[in-house]
Amino acid sequence: MAKTETQVAIRVTNELKARLEAQAEKERRPVANMIRKVMEEYLDKQEKEAE
């Protein structure tokens, strides 16, 4: 079976990590899932604006 996902590592400040964790907790989702959602929304917006 082909792997459909890949891992990306990033560095963030302690403050940003705390903010991400707090928001993820509010939304009851894993931090990684919330980051993926935010990135997809950003890219969708940028691609739409470029059209």
Buried (B, 14 or more C-beta within 10 A) or exposed (E): EEEEEEEEEEEEEEEEEEEBEEBBEEEEBEBEEBBBEEEEEEEEEEEEEEE
